[in-house]
């Protein structure tokens, strides 16, 4: 495997253990993470990703993150991975803790930092399915990027079993929310709309940049009003009167060409957003 792994202050071999058996990230999913694309040897939009990492940690109740350690790990794995790097993942957990869900006292907590760089494969289009499970927009984890990812694993497995590469979820109020690892944009009424964060959707970095860059370029793209994108809007997509695109750190902006096994034509605004994002990528590695 072309992986560069950093933990505990140094680079590690791919088969070298890096976590204790009682690390809270392992036992109860008490941790946060970020995934960045790597372009020309640098982590894309790293400043934005690190800011979100800290936001997720605060929301989860973790102590202040050791950011100097995180940045040291990022530098080390990118140097070690070289041209093989296409993706960077930063994981910070609560560290060694009791076997239950409770934590040690704040002054006893020792976060675990693991940084990994490796290859990535991006595609120009996406195939999606609807799944019967929902995001709980009232969950204490709503909008946080945590290692408690079991729901996404199950939903993505359903998608792959049906020949798709992403699953779409509603929130508990029946509003379109997001994918397991992506934000969604609906092309409807001459606009590109992305669900409001009120639905529990993650504040994606690519989502954020598309809203910014699209607005600067005159593309009609915006965040929807909270109830503007009901789950049923996906029926319009199947019927051909609306279109979809997904955004994510590795996929960038990808028009959807299949929903629940029905082939779809990419929408013109979705294609324009895809092209705009690719054109802007090399303007600034840390926009």
N, C-alpha and C positions, 0 to 999 in steps of 0.2 A: 504494500500500500504506500502511495506517495503522500504520507502524512508527516507533518512536523508537530510535535506535541510538547507543550511546556507546562510544568506544574511544580510547585514547591521550589521555585526559584531557579529551575534549570530545564533544559531540554530532556525529553524522555524517549526511550525506544517505544515503538508502537505496541509491543507486548508487555511493557513494564507497568506494574500496578501503580496507581497514583492516588487512590482513595482508601481511607479506612472503612471497615465494614459498618461503622456507626456514623458515617457522614450523613448529615440530615438531607442532603440532596439525593442520596441513594435510598435512604430508608423511607422518607415521606415526601420527597419532591420539593424540599424547602430550598429553592434556589432560583436564580434568574439567569437569562442568557441573551446573547445577541448573535446574529449571523450577518456578516457583511460579505459582499462581493469583493474580490481582489482584482484590481486592474493595474497592469504595469507594475506589479510588485507592491502596491499600496492598498490598504483597506479603504474601500469607497465609503464616503460619508461617515467616516469614523467618529467625528465629533458628535454628530446627531445620534449615532448608535450608542456611544458612551453616555450621553445625556439620558437616553431612554433606559439604559441599563440601571443608572442611578435612580431614576423615577420608579422603575419596577421594584428595585431593592427597598426603597422607602415604603412603597405600597405593601410589600410583603412583610415589613417590619424587621428587615435585616439591619445590622449596624452599618455605619458608613463604609462604603467599599474602599478597599486599598487600591486606589486608582493608579498610583505609581507602579504597583506590582502588575496590574492589568496591562498598562502600557509597555512595561518591560517584556511581558509575555508576548504581546502583539509584535513588537520589534523582533524578538528572538525567532518566532515561528515564521515570520515573513522572510527573514534573512535565510533561514534554514530551508524553507520550501522552494524558494527561487521561482523559476518559471512554471513549476507544477501547480502553484497555488491559484485557485480560482474562487475559493471560499475560506472565510475565517470565522471561527466560532469561539466566543468568549463565554465561559460558564463560571458563575460565582455561587457557591452554596453556603448554607449556614455552618458548614464545617462539622467536626465531631460534636455529637450531641447525645442526649438520652435516647433510648430505643423508642420511646413514645413520641407524640407529636409536640410536646413541650420543649422549650429551648433552655440552655443554660442562662444564667444571668448575663446581661450585656457585657460586663467586663471579663467574662470567661469565654465568650464566643471567639472562635478563630476561623474566619471564613476560608473556604477552599477556592483557589483560583486555578482554572484549567483553560488553556488557550490552544486551539488546534487549527492548523491550516492544511488544506488539501485541495484536490481537484474539484471542479464543478462542471456540470453539464447544463446548459440552458437551451430551451426550445423557443421557437418563434410563435407557437400557438398553444392553446390549452384545451383539454377535454375534461368536462366536469360532470358530476352527478349531484342530485339532491339527496340528502340523507335525512332520516327521520328524527335525528337528535337535535337539540337546540343549545345555543349559548345562553347562559344565565346572566343577563345584563345586571342583575343585582348581586352577583357573586362578589366576595371580597377580592377575587382575582381578576375580575372583569377589567380588560384593558391593560393588564400586566403581562409581560413576557416571562413566564415562569417555567421551571422544569417540570411542573405538574402537567404533563402533556398526554396523559393516557387517553383522554377523550379524542384528541386529534389522531392518535395512533389508530384507534378503532375506526374512526370515520374515514381516514385515508385508506385503510385496508379495504373498506367497503368500496371506495372509489376504484381502487386498483383491480379489485375482483370483477368490476364491471367495465374494465378497459379504459378507465379515465385516470387522470393524474392529479385531480383535486376534487374535494367534496365541498359543497356549499351548505351553510347552516343558517337557520332562522334564529331569532331570539325568542324569549318566552312569550312575547306579545305578537308573534307572527310577522315580524318584520325581517326583511333580508338583512343578514349581518355580515358574514365573511366566509372565507375558506379556512381550512385547517392551518394553512401557513401562508395565506395571501389575503389581500383586500380585493374587493370586487367593485367594478364600475359598471353601471348599466347605461347603455346608450339608448335614450328614449326622448322623444319630443325635441330632437335637435340638440340635446345636451348629453354630456357624460356626467352621471351622478354616482357618488359613492355613499354608502350608508353612513348615517351620523354615528359618532362615537358613543352616543347614548344607547345604541343597540348592544354595546359590549364589544364592538369591533376594536381590534388593536389599532393604535395610531401608527400605522406603517410608515417607514421612512420613504419608501418608493411612492406610496400614496401621497405623502406630504409633498414630495418633490414634484409629482405630476400635477398636483393642485397648483403649486407655485409656478412651475415652468409652463404649464398649459395656460394659465392666466396671463403670463407675460407674453406668450405667443399668440394670444387671441383665440385660443381654443375654448369652446364653451364647456368648461369643466368646473364642477363645484361639489361641495358636500351637500347631500340632500337634507331636507327638513326631516325631523325625527320620524314622521309617519308617511313620508313621501314614497318610500320603496317597500311596499308590502311584499310578502313572500310570493304572492300570486303574480308579481311582475315577471317571474320566470316563465309563466305560461305565455306571456307575450313574446318572450325570447324564442320559445319553441315554435310559436306561431309566425315568427318572422317579422313582427312589428317592433321588436326591440333587439338589442344586441348586448353582448357582455365582453368585458376584458378583465383580466386579473393583474394585480401588481404584487411584486415581492422583490426582495433583495437579490435573488439569483435569477428569477424569471424576468425581471424588469417589468415591462408592460407587454402582456401577451393577449391578443384577441382570442376569444373562445370560439372553437369551430365545432364543438359537439356538446350537447346537453342531454343527459339521460339517454344517450345513444342516438339522438337525432342530429344529423349533420346540419351545421349552420354556416351561413356566409358571414365572414367578419364584417362588422359595421364600419363605415367610412371614418367616423370619429375615432373608433378604436384603433384602426390602422394608422390614422394620423398621430394619435397619442404614442403608439409604438414607435413610429419613426422619429417623432420629436424627442422622445426619451433617449433613444440610441444616439441621436445627433448631439445631445447635450452631455453625454456621459464623460467625454474626454475634455470638456471645457474646464472642469475643476474636480480633482479627485476627492475633495472634501467640501462639497457645497453647503 
